[in-house]
Every structure is written in structure tokens, then in C-alpha cells.
């Protein structure tokens, strides 16, 4: 059983442990202080020591971390502990137009597999997304904390499948709040890629932040299947990063102006056509489009690092 002293060996992370103060303010009986603190320590240890994709694995099974009274906690506190274990992920999604389906190398959150209670609580936040007209959604995504990562994986780079992503993928666009795409070096970039990436961003109405992956690392020299992606701050020289971002901003601003012009021209054409049809039929059509100024969210430079995903032999225990 964890003792309260075990917290001394756990590095402090104020945003997580501050929850304890809020929970104990509900005036729980004194014996519950230690019980609750142990439970939060347990979730906190998982949060700190495990990489996001390795959460809730062996730590729950280690003898020194066993916590026999977890099921004795009030239900609302147990559910709070499960929610504490949610980790932001970069969910890599690749749309395959040949088969009209989305694929991913990102594993489902481990908290979905701990026990029935953890799964039921997690499914309130994690939903199956990225379905198409012919394929059911199969990829778990938490729109509050997860980042949609669309890599440059096709021979033609960010082609029209990227541009039309929000249209090809059903019931998903409105849920994406964070998006990551790859920066493409000028000597390999196709002429249409910036335009298509910008259309991708504009097709996500609730997008709050866009991440531009300007460099790639691997902690074991590998990438691809069996790997998990983590988005981190770039390690390049600050001056070099600023130069890259300045170039990106200029090209995106230019493309945005082109898109705005095309949209206004199309709306003007539709208005003229409607008026001509109204004149021929003797009806007056006064409908006009209201021009909206297009904008894209802040673009933040990031790097990505690939980690090997470890499969653990023992199933997580919910004691």
C-alpha cells in the first residue's frame, strides 16, 4: 500500500496535484485524506513517469505502488482519477482514397483497457472518429486534448486528398481543435502544397491552433509502423526557426489572398446569375452574399519524435 510519504519521491507537477486541494475541500472525513492522496499519487506517478503512450501499464502492478483501497474510494473520486490519466496525443491519420478509409499508427488510449469503469468514463471523452462514406470510424480521438496529425505521406505531397480532407471524412471537421502538418522544404515542395494545407485548415471550423512540423527526430533511429509520434518543441537555433516561420507566414498570406479573391469572385458570379434568372422570371432576387474575411489560426513551429511502442505482457490491474 502507498504511504503518504511516497509522495516525497514523486516530482511535483502543480497542475495535477492542485486537484487534491479542490477535492478535499468537500470536507471528507479525515481517514479519506490519506486514501485520496494515495490515489492521486498513484495517478500522478503514472502521469509523470510514463510517456503518453505508455500510461497505465506496469506502474499499477508494481508491489510498492499497489493500492488496495482504490475501489473503496467514492465513485466520483475514482472517476476523477481516471480523468487525470488522460494524456494529450498526436493522432496520426492517413486518408487512403484508393480504399476510402483512414489509417493510423497511433494506439488507442491505454485507459480504455484498464477496467470496465475506466473504459466507460473514458468513452465519454474519447470517440471513434475519421469515418468515411464507405468505412466506419475506428480511430479514438479526444477533441479536447488530442492533436490531429496529417503527415506528408503521398507521392504528390499534400495533394487534393489533403485539401478535401474535411469533406471526405464524415462528422469530424467540427471536432478538430488542434492540427499538425509537415513543413515541406522549398526544393521538394510541390506548387500546390501550401494552398492545399491552407484549405485543410480553413475546412476545420473550430481549429484553434496549427502546428508546423519543421524537424523530425527519433529516440531509437526508427520510424513507421510500431512507432508512436510525440510533438515537441524544436531544438533548432532560434534564428533559424524564425526565418522558417517568416517564410511560411509570407506564403500562407499570399495563398490566403488568392483564396479570398476566388471566393469573392464565385459569390459575385452566383449573385449575378441569380439576378439574371430573377429578371427573366419577373421576380426580384435581392439575396446577396456577405463577404467574410478568411483567416487561419496561429501557426506554431514544432518538431516530432518517434518512440517505439512497447507491448506489455501483463494486463493492467484495477485493484
C-alpha positions in Angstrom: 0.0 0.0 0.0 1.3 3.5 -0.8 2.1 5.6 2.2 1.7 9.4 2.1 5.5 9.6 2.4 5.7 8.1 -1.1 4.8 11.5 -2.4 8.3 12.7 -1.4 9.8 10.7 -4.2 7.4 12.0 -6.9 8.4 15.2 -8.7 5.8 17.9 -8.2 3.5 18.8 -11.1 1.3 21.5 -9.7 -1.4 21.5 -12.3 -2.2 17.8 -11.4 -1.8 17.8 -7.7 -3.7 21.0 -7.2 -6.8 19.0 -7.9 -6.3 17.3 -4.5 -6.9 20.7 -2.7 -10.2 21.1 -4.6 -11.4 17.6 -3.8 -10.5 17.6 -0.1 -12.3 20.9 0.2 -15.5 18.9 0.1 -14.8 18.1 3.8 -14.2 14.4 3.5 -13.8 12.5 6.8 -10.1 12.6 8.0 -9.3 9.0 7.1 -10.1 9.7 3.5 -7.4 12.3 3.2 -4.7 9.7 3.1 -6.7 7.4 0.9 -7.4 10.1 -1.6 -3.9 11.4 -1.5 -2.6 7.9 -2.3 -5.0 7.6 -5.2 -3.9 10.9 -6.6 -0.2 9.9 -6.0 -0.8 6.8 -8.0 -2.4 8.6 -10.9 0.3 11.3 -10.6 3.1 8.8 -10.8 1.6 7.3 -13.9 1.3 10.7 -15.4 4.9 11.7 -14.7 6.9 8.5 -15.3 5.2 7.1 -18.3 5.4 8.5 -21.8 1.9 9.5 -23.0 1.5 6.2 -25.0 2.7 4.0 -22.1 0.3 5.3 -19.5 -1.2 3.0 -17.0 1.0 0.0 -17.6 3.4 -1.7 -15.2 3.2 1.0 -12.6 -0.2 -0.2 -11.5 1.1 -3.7 -10.9 4.3 -2.9 -9.0 4.1 -4.1 -5.4 5.3 -0.8 -4.0 2.6 1.0 -5.9 -0.2 -1.3 -5.1 -3.2 0.5 -3.6 -5.7 -1.9 -2.0 -8.3 0.7 -1.2 -8.9 2.2 -4.6 -12.2 0.6 -5.1 -13.2 1.9 -1.6 -13.0 5.4 -2.8 -16.2 7.2 -3.6 -17.2 6.8 -7.2 -16.8 10.4 -8.1 -13.2 10.4 -6.9 -12.4 7.2 -8.8 -13.7 8.8 -12.0 -11.7 11.9 -11.3 -8.5 9.7 -11.1 -9.4 8.1 -14.4 -9.8 11.5 -16.0 -6.4 12.6 -14.5 -4.8 9.8 -16.5 -5.9 11.2 -19.9 -2.9 12.3 -21.9 -2.6 14.5 -25.0 -1.7 12.5 -28.1 -0.7 13.3 -31.6 -3.1 11.1 -33.5 -1.6 10.4 -36.9 -4.3 9.9 -39.6 -3.7 9.0 -43.2 -6.5 9.0 -45.7 -6.3 6.4 -48.4 -8.5 7.5 -51.3 -8.0 4.1 -53.1 -9.9 2.3 -50.4 -11.8 5.4 -48.9 -10.5 4.8 -45.4 -8.4 6.4 -42.7 -5.5 4.5 -41.1 -3.4 5.3 -38.1 -0.3 4.0 -36.3 -1.5 5.7 -33.1 -2.6 3.2 -30.4 -5.9 3.7 -28.5 -5.5 5.2 -25.1 -4.5 2.6 -22.5 -7.1 3.9 -20.0 -9.7 2.4 -22.3 -8.3 -1.1 -21.5 -7.8 -0.9 -17.7 -11.2 -2.0 -16.5 -14.9 -1.5 -17.2 -15.2 1.6 -15.1 -12.2 3.3 -16.7 -13.5 2.4 -20.1 -17.0 3.7 -19.5 -15.7 7.0 -18.1 -13.1 7.4 -20.9 -15.7 6.8 -23.6 -17.4 10.0 -22.5 -14.4 11.9 -23.9 -12.9 9.6 -26.5 -15.0 8.9 -29.6 -14.4 6.9 -32.7 -13.8 9.4 -35.5 -12.5 9.6 -39.1 -15.1 7.5 -40.8 -15.9 7.9 -44.5 -18.9 7.2 -46.7 -17.9 3.6 -47.0 -15.9 2.9 -43.8 -17.0 3.1 -40.1 -15.0 5.4 -37.8 -12.4 3.4 -35.9 -9.8 5.8 -34.5 -10.3 7.1 -30.9 -10.0 10.8 -30.6 -10.4 13.2 -27.7 -11.1 16.6 -29.3 -10.2 18.5 -26.1 -6.6 17.3 -25.8 -5.6 15.3 -28.9 -3.9 16.7 -32.0 -4.8 15.6 -35.4 -1.5 15.0 -37.3 -1.7 14.6 -41.1 1.7 13.7 -42.4 3.1 14.2 -45.9 2.9 10.6 -47.0 1.6 10.6 -50.6 3.8 10.7 -53.7 2.3 14.1 -54.7 2.7 15.5 -51.2 -0.2 17.4 -49.8 -2.5 16.8 -52.8 -6.2 17.2 -53.2 -7.0 14.5 -50.7 -5.5 16.8 -48.0 -7.3 19.8 -49.4 -10.7 18.0 -49.3 -10.0 16.1 -46.0 -12.9 17.8 -44.2 -15.3 16.8 -46.9 -14.0 13.2 -47.3 -14.0 12.4 -43.6 -17.5 12.5 -42.1 -18.6 14.1 -38.9 -15.1 15.0 -37.9 -14.2 18.5 -39.0 -16.1 20.3 -36.3 -14.3 18.2 -33.6 -10.7 19.1 -34.5 -9.3 21.9 -32.5 -5.6 21.2 -33.0 -3.9 20.2 -36.2 -0.3 19.3 -37.1 1.1 19.2 -40.7 4.6 18.8 -42.0 6.7 21.7 -43.3 7.9 20.9 -46.8 11.4 22.2 -47.9 11.3 24.5 -50.9 13.4 22.2 -53.1 10.9 19.3 -52.8 7.6 21.2 -52.3 5.0 20.8 -55.0 3.4 24.1 -56.2 0.0 23.2 -54.8 1.0 22.0 -51.3 0.8 25.3 -49.4 -2.6 26.0 -51.0 -3.9 22.6 -50.1 -2.7 22.8 -46.5 -4.3 26.1 -46.1 -7.6 24.8 -47.5 -7.3 21.9 -44.9 -7.0 24.4 -42.1 -9.9 26.5 -43.4 -12.1 23.4 -43.6 -11.8 22.9 -39.9 -14.2 25.5 -38.4 -13.2 25.0 -34.8 -9.5 24.9 -35.3 -7.7 26.9 -32.6 -4.1 26.2 -33.3 -2.0 24.7 -36.1 1.4 23.1 -35.6 4.0 23.1 -38.3 6.4 20.2 -38.0 9.8 21.7 -39.1 12.0 18.8 -38.0 11.9 15.1 -37.2 13.7 13.1 -34.6 13.7 9.5 -33.4 14.8 8.3 -30.0 15.8 4.9 -31.4 16.6 5.7 -35.0 13.5 4.2 -36.4 10.1 5.3 -37.7 6.9 4.0 -39.2 4.8 1.0 -38.1 5.0 0.2 -34.4 6.1 3.7 -33.5 4.2 6.5 -31.7 4.5 10.2 -32.5 5.1 12.9 -29.9 5.1 16.6 -30.8 7.7 18.6 -29.0 9.4 22.0 -29.2 12.1 22.2 -31.9 15.7 22.2 -30.9 17.0 24.2 -33.9 18.6 27.6 -33.5 16.0 30.3 -32.6 17.1 32.5 -35.5 16.7 29.6 -38.0 13.3 28.8 -36.7 12.2 32.5 -37.0 13.4 32.5 -40.6 11.5 29.4 -41.5 8.3 30.7 -39.8 8.6 34.1 -41.6 8.8 32.3 -45.0 5.8 30.2 -44.0 3.8 33.2 -43.0 4.5 35.0 -46.3 3.5 32.1 -48.4 0.3 31.4 -46.4 -0.7 35.1 -46.5 -0.3 35.1 -50.3 -2.3 31.9 -50.7 -5.0 33.2 -48.4 -5.3 36.3 -50.5 -5.8 34.1 -53.6 -8.5 32.0 -51.9 -10.3 35.1 -50.7 -10.3 36.5 -54.2 -11.6 33.3 -55.7 -14.3 33.1 -53.1 -15.5 36.6 -53.7 -15.4 36.1 -57.5 -17.5 33.0 -57.2 -20.0 34.7 -54.9 -20.3 37.7 -57.3 -20.9 35.3 -60.2 -23.7 33.5 -58.2 -25.3 36.8 -57.3 -25.3 38.0 -61.0 -26.7 34.6 -62.1 -29.5 34.8 -59.6 -30.4 38.3 -60.6 -30.5 37.4 -64.3 -32.8 34.4 -63.6 -35.0 36.7 -61.5 -35.3 39.2 -64.3 -36.3 36.6 -66.8 -39.0 35.2 -64.5 -40.2 38.6 -63.4 -39.1 38.1 -59.8 -36.7 40.2 -58.0 -33.9 38.4 -56.1 -32.3 40.6 -53.6 -30.2 37.9 -52.0 -26.5 38.8 -51.7 -23.6 37.0 -50.1 -21.9 38.6 -47.2 -18.2 38.5 -47.6 -16.3 37.0 -44.7 -12.7 37.8 -44.1 -10.8 34.5 -44.1 -8.2 33.8 -41.5 -6.2 30.8 -40.3 -5.2 30.1 -36.7 -1.8 30.8 -35.2 0.9 28.5 -36.6 3.4 27.2 -34.1 6.7 25.6 -35.0 7.1 22.1 -33.6 9.2 19.0 -34.1 8.1 15.4 -33.9 9.9 12.5 -32.3 9.1 8.8 -32.9 9.1 6.4 -29.9 8.9 2.7 -30.0 5.6 1.4 -28.6 6.1 -1.3 -26.0 3.6 -4.1 -25.6 3.3 -5.2 -22.0 2.6 -8.8 -21.2 0.6 -8.2 -18.1 -2.7 -6.6 -18.2 -3.3 -3.5 -16.0 -5.0 -4.2 -12.7 -7.7 -2.2 -11.2 -7.5 -3.3 -7.6 
